[in-house]
Amino acid sequence: MRAHQIMTRNVITVTPHTTIQDAANIMLRGHISGLPVVDDAGQLVGIVSESDFLRRSEIGTGRKRAKWLQFLLGPGRAAADFVRERGRKVEDVMTQNPVTVDEETELEELVRLMEKNGIKRLPVIRSGQLVGIVTRSNLLHAVASVAHEIPDPTADDDHIRDRIIRAVDAADWRPIGFEVSVRNGVVHLHGIITTDQARQATIVAAENVAGVKKVHDHLCYVDSYSGFYVESPEDMKAAG
């Protein structure tokens, strides 16, 4: 998938001269946590989000720094804080030069940019103009849409088994002596693991194969130092 396939197209925007109060009301009415800021020519110039309203004099949350820290930071930082806490327009608090993408940006790159920059939304630009925005909510909808994909016609038991084995055998965390049995889409996993994370990863690998209806965990845990042996939680529950 690419950005144009999941982005929100009719984006609500504000201008640099929109008042702080108006921007806050727009976000509340629209149930949105951030707004692109565009100039009169439609060019993106910033992003304003909920976090930009955290430190405000109106609600008594202005930043308070010790005198020695104020001295170290200098008057420039104090002046910038004053503007962000008491400014009346969006341009006073917005994040300038936001990270942007184009319509062909792949989902993997969208996620990488969000994680790297600690942001929740990415404006989508075409020829300098804002044409959409991708948010974490859009990515969530993309994940949910996978459930509606056409079933794999080759997802019989033999194919399922082969695909699980290939997926797990290619991983560094693969269980020792890994074996898989499948009947009517119900999978049974056997082998030895040395970490609980490997158990979870193996189960997830099986669940991600088309045609799998249920996964039974028979993976045994063995401590690599003491040789201590523990059956899978599922098998212990069945025996108990």
Stockholm file with secondary structure:
# STOCKHOLM 1.0

chainA/1-240         MRAHQIMTRNVITVTPHTTIQDAANIMLRGHISGLPVVDDAGQLVGIVSESDFLRRSEIGTGRKRAKWLQFLLGPGRAAADFVRERGRKVEDVMTQNPVTVDEETELEELVRLMEKNGIKRLPVIRSGQLVGIVTRSNLLHAVASVAHEIPDPTADDDHIRDRIIRAVDAADWRPIGFEVSVRNGVVHLHGIITTDQARQATIVAAENVAGVKKVHDHLCYVDSYSGFYVESPEDMKAAG
#=GR chainA/1-240 SS CBHHHHCBCSCCCBCTTSBHHHHHHHHHHHTCSEEEEECTTSBEEEEEEGGGGSSCGGGTCCCCCCHHHHHHHCHHHHHHHHHHHHCCBGGGTSEESCCCBCTTCBHHHHHHHHHHHTCSEEEEEETTEEEEEEEHHHHHHHHHHGGGSCCCTTCSHHHHHHHHHHHHHTSTTCCEEEEEEEETTEEEEEEEESSHHHHHHHHHHHHTSTTCCEEEEEEEEECTTTCCEECCHHHHHHHC
#=GC SS_cons         CBHHHHCBCSCCCBCTTSBHHHHHHHHHHHTCSEEEEECTTSBEEEEEEGGGGSSCGGGTCCCCCCHHHHHHHCHHHHHHHHHHHHCCBGGGTSEESCCCBCTTCBHHHHHHHHHHHTCSEEEEEETTEEEEEEEHHHHHHHHHHGGGSCCCTTCSHHHHHHHHHHHHHTSTTCCEEEEEEEETTEEEEEEEESSHHHHHHHHHHHHTSTTCCEEEEEEEEECTTTCCEECCHHHHHHHC
//
